[in-house]
Amino acid sequence: MPVLPGAEPYRHEGGQVGVLLCHGFTGCPQSLRPWAEYLAERGLTVSLPLLPGHGTRWQDMQVTGWQDWYAEVDRELRTLQERCRVVFVFGLSMGGALALRLAARHGDAVRGVVVVNPANKVHGAMASLLPVVRHLVPSTKGLTSDIAKEGVEELGYDRVPLHAAHSLRQFFRLVDGELPQVTQPLLLLHSPDDHVVPAADSARILSRVSSVDVTEVLLEQSYHVATLDHDAERIFEESHAFIDRLAPGAGTTGSPAPEALGGSTTGG
């Protein structure tokens, strides 16, 4: 199936500091494209892949699972590690969970983590029934475009494929068990008024990671897809400041100061 216009992956060759951005469940790179372009304009090397089963039609997602989604971002991270001296991982919603697992598994090869409204659990009465219901009902209503800003829409599926939702539930359980292995500096931004992922997910993540350098930012003016919402510019600025603090000189020069590299030169 052809990729939906606007859902294409995005890559930019910049300097020696790289950023991998991971989009959310049933979404696509469109939700993070402005963020990726903001970072690219500041001299960073950026990778924003399209996850398997996404960006076409929801039926294509039925035959994919968390192993496929994670494998894609893992490959992209390894490519960035070969290209760059310092690498950061960013994510929105499920993409936040993907980013956290990358951090847990790649250790010092990931310099820092930024997550926006990260998801940690499939909530609701349907969650425990997914193992059975997914064989009876193919999909349920979609989760996209939870945005406060008028006139802005997220490009994504209007249906949630339940086989994929079941796999997502398994993935969240896996990541939750790996959170104590996350030791990198962490910037977590979340919206108190989020109609997709409750605040409990961010609280759970913050309570379980082993990171010492942790910053929590509330996005008071935005809903779930905050990267396209009123607080988007704040997310972009906070994340770039986070990178600049951990890899001084990244900015437009593209080459961080040697003392900022630390153990981050390790391959994944």
C-alpha positions as CSV (number, residue, x, y, z in Angstrom):
1,M,0.0,0.0,0.0
2,P,1.3,3.5,-0.8
3,V,2.2,5.7,2.2
4,L,-0.4,8.4,3.0
5,P,0.7,11.9,1.9
6,G,2.4,13.5,4.9
7,A,3.2,10.2,6.6
8,E,6.6,9.7,5.0
9,P,9.7,9.1,7.1
10,Y,12.1,12.1,7.6
11,R,15.8,12.1,7.7
12,H,18.4,14.9,7.8
13,E,22.1,14.7,7.7
14,G,23.6,17.2,10.1
15,G,26.5,17.2,12.5
16,Q,27.9,14.6,14.9
17,V,24.9,14.7,17.3
18,G,22.0,12.6,16.2
19,V,18.4,12.4,17.4
20,L,16.0,9.5,16.7
21,L,12.3,10.3,17.0
22,C,9.7,7.6,17.5
23,H,6.0,8.3,16.7
24,G,3.0,6.8,18.4
25,F,0.6,3.9,18.0
26,T,-1.6,4.2,14.8
27,G,0.1,7.6,14.1
28,C,2.9,8.5,11.8
29,P,5.9,10.8,11.4
30,Q,3.6,13.7,10.7
31,S,3.0,14.1,14.4
32,L,6.7,14.7,15.0
33,R,7.7,16.3,11.7
34,P,7.8,19.9,13.0
35,W,9.9,18.8,16.0
36,A,12.3,16.9,13.7
37,E,12.7,19.9,11.4
38,Y,13.3,22.2,14.3
39,L,16.2,20.0,15.4
40,A,17.5,19.7,11.8
41,E,17.6,23.4,11.4
42,R,19.9,23.6,14.4
43,G,22.5,21.4,12.8
44,L,21.6,18.0,14.3
45,T,21.4,14.7,12.4
46,V,17.8,13.6,12.6
47,S,16.0,10.3,11.9
48,L,12.2,10.0,12.1
49,P,11.2,6.6,10.7
50,L,7.7,5.3,9.7
51,L,6.9,2.3,11.9
52,P,5.8,-0.9,10.1
53,G,2.0,-1.1,9.5
54,H,1.6,2.6,10.0
55,G,1.0,5.4,7.6
56,T,-1.1,3.4,5.1
57,R,-4.3,1.8,6.3
58,W,-5.2,0.2,9.6
59,Q,-5.6,-3.2,8.1
60,D,-1.9,-3.3,7.4
61,M,-1.2,-2.9,11.1
62,Q,-3.2,-6.0,12.0
63,V,-0.3,-8.2,10.8
64,T,2.4,-6.3,12.7
65,G,3.3,-6.3,16.4
66,W,5.7,-4.6,18.9
67,Q,8.6,-6.7,17.6
68,D,8.3,-5.1,14.2
69,W,7.9,-1.6,15.6
70,Y,10.9,-1.9,18.0
71,A,13.1,-3.6,15.3
72,E,12.6,-0.5,13.1
73,V,13.7,2.0,15.7
74,D,16.5,-0.2,16.9
75,R,17.9,-0.4,13.3
76,E,17.6,3.4,13.0
77,L,19.4,3.9,16.3
78,R,22.3,1.6,15.2
79,T,22.5,3.6,11.9
80,L,22.7,6.8,13.8
81,Q,25.3,5.4,16.2
82,E,27.5,4.6,13.2
83,R,27.0,8.1,11.8
84,C,27.2,10.2,15.0
85,R,29.3,10.5,18.1
86,V,26.4,11.2,20.4
87,V,22.8,10.0,20.0
88,F,19.6,10.9,21.8
89,V,16.2,9.2,21.6
90,F,12.9,11.0,21.6
91,G,9.3,9.7,21.5
92,L,5.6,10.5,21.7
93,S,3.1,8.2,23.4
94,M,4.0,4.6,22.4
95,G,7.0,6.2,20.8
96,G,8.0,7.2,24.3
97,A,7.9,3.5,25.4
98,L,10.0,2.6,22.3
99,A,12.5,5.3,23.3
100,L,12.7,4.1,26.9
101,R,13.4,0.5,25.8
102,L,16.1,1.7,23.4
103,A,17.7,3.5,26.4
104,A,17.3,0.5,28.6
105,R,18.9,-1.9,26.1
106,H,21.6,0.3,24.6
107,G,22.9,1.8,27.8
108,D,25.6,4.5,27.4
109,A,25.2,4.4,23.6
110,V,22.2,6.6,24.2
111,R,23.1,10.0,25.8
112,G,19.7,11.1,26.8
113,V,16.0,10.5,26.5
114,V,13.1,12.9,25.9
115,V,9.5,11.6,26.0
116,V,6.2,13.4,25.5
117,N,3.0,12.0,27.0
118,P,4.7,8.5,27.2
119,A,2.4,5.5,27.4
120,N,3.0,2.7,29.9
121,K,-0.2,0.7,29.9
122,V,-3.4,-0.1,27.9
123,H,-6.2,1.2,30.1
124,G,-9.9,0.6,30.2
125,A,-12.2,-2.4,30.5
126,M,-11.3,-3.7,27.0
127,A,-7.6,-4.2,28.0
128,S,-8.0,-7.5,29.8
129,L,-10.4,-8.8,27.1
130,L,-8.0,-8.1,24.2
131,P,-6.6,-11.7,24.1
132,V,-10.1,-12.9,23.2
133,V,-11.9,-9.9,21.7
134,R,-9.2,-9.5,19.0
135,H,-10.3,-12.7,17.4
136,L,-14.0,-11.6,17.3
137,V,-13.8,-7.9,16.5
138,P,-11.1,-6.6,14.1
139,S,-10.9,-3.0,15.3
140,T,-12.4,-0.3,17.5
141,K,-12.6,3.5,17.2
142,G,-9.4,5.5,16.7
143,L,-7.2,7.5,19.1
144,T,-5.8,10.2,16.9
145,S,-6.1,14.0,16.9
146,D,-6.4,14.6,20.6
147,I,-5.3,18.2,20.1
148,A,-6.5,21.4,21.9
149,K,-5.4,23.7,19.1
150,E,-8.2,24.4,16.6
151,G,-7.6,23.5,13.0
152,V,-4.8,21.1,13.7
153,E,-5.2,17.4,13.0
154,E,-3.0,14.4,13.5
155,L,-2.6,12.1,10.5
156,G,-3.4,8.6,11.7
157,Y,-5.9,5.7,11.6
158,D,-9.5,6.2,12.5
159,R,-9.6,2.6,13.7
160,V,-7.4,0.7,16.2
161,P,-6.6,-2.8,15.0
162,L,-7.1,-5.1,18.0
163,H,-4.4,-7.6,17.2
164,A,-1.9,-4.8,17.2
165,A,-3.5,-3.4,20.4
166,H,-3.0,-6.8,22.1
167,S,0.7,-6.7,21.0
168,L,1.0,-3.1,22.4
169,R,-0.3,-4.3,25.7
170,Q,2.4,-7.0,25.8
171,F,5.0,-4.5,24.9
172,F,4.1,-2.1,27.7
173,R,4.4,-4.9,30.2
174,L,7.8,-5.7,28.8
175,V,9.0,-2.1,28.9
176,D,7.7,-1.5,32.4
177,G,9.9,-4.4,33.6
178,E,12.9,-2.8,31.9
179,L,12.4,0.8,33.2
180,P,14.9,0.3,36.1
181,Q,17.6,-0.2,33.4
182,V,17.0,3.3,32.2
183,T,19.9,5.4,33.7
184,Q,20.3,8.2,31.2
185,P,19.3,11.8,31.7
186,L,15.5,12.0,31.1
187,L,13.3,14.9,30.1
188,L,9.6,13.9,30.5
189,L,6.9,16.3,29.3
190,H,3.3,15.5,29.8
191,S,-0.2,17.1,29.5
192,P,-2.4,17.1,32.6
193,D,-5.4,17.2,30.2
194,D,-4.6,14.2,28.0
195,H,-7.6,12.1,26.7
196,V,-5.5,9.2,25.5
197,V,-2.8,8.6,28.1
198,P,-3.5,9.3,31.8
199,A,-1.0,11.1,34.0
200,A,-0.6,7.9,35.9
201,D,1.6,6.6,33.1
202,S,4.1,9.4,33.4
203,A,4.1,9.0,37.2
204,R,4.8,5.3,36.8
205,I,7.7,5.9,34.5
206,L,9.2,8.5,36.7
207,S,8.9,6.2,39.7
208,R,10.6,3.2,38.0
209,V,13.5,4.6,36.0
210,S,16.9,4.7,37.6
211,S,17.9,8.0,36.0
212,V,19.3,10.6,38.5
213,D,19.1,13.5,36.1
214,V,15.3,13.8,35.6
215,T,13.3,16.8,34.5
216,E,9.5,16.8,34.5
217,V,7.6,19.5,32.5
218,L,3.9,20.1,32.5
219,L,2.2,21.0,29.2
220,E,-0.7,22.9,30.5
221,Q,-2.1,24.2,27.1
222,S,-2.1,20.9,25.2
223,Y,-3.8,17.5,24.9
224,H,-2.2,14.2,24.0
225,V,-0.5,15.1,20.7
226,A,1.4,18.0,22.3
227,T,4.0,18.1,19.5
228,L,1.3,19.6,17.2
229,D,-0.5,21.6,20.0
230,H,-0.1,24.9,21.8
231,D,3.0,23.7,23.7
232,A,4.8,22.5,20.7
233,E,7.4,25.3,20.6
234,R,8.1,24.8,24.3
235,I,8.7,21.1,23.7
236,F,11.1,21.9,20.8
237,E,13.0,24.5,22.9
238,E,13.2,22.4,26.1
239,S,14.5,19.3,24.1
240,H,17.1,21.3,22.3
241,A,18.3,22.9,25.5
242,F,18.4,19.4,27.0
243,I,20.7,18.3,24.1
244,D,22.8,21.4,24.4
245,R,23.3,20.8,28.1
246,L,24.4,17.2,27.6
247,A,26.4,17.7,24.4
248,P,27.6,21.3,24.5
249,G,28.3,22.8,21.1
250,A,25.9,20.5,19.3
251,G,23.8,23.4,18.0
252,T,24.6,24.7,14.5
253,T,28.2,23.6,14.7
254,G,27.2,19.9,14.7
255,S,30.3,19.0,16.8
256,P,29.9,18.6,20.5
257,A,32.8,19.5,22.8
258,P,35.0,16.4,23.5
259,E,34.3,16.4,27.2
260,A,30.5,16.1,26.4
261,L,31.0,12.8,24.7
262,G,31.7,10.7,27.7
263,G,30.6,7.1,27.2
264,S,28.2,8.0,24.4
265,T,30.7,7.0,21.7
266,T,29.9,3.3,22.3
267,G,28.1,1.5,19.5
268,G,24.8,-0.2,20.2
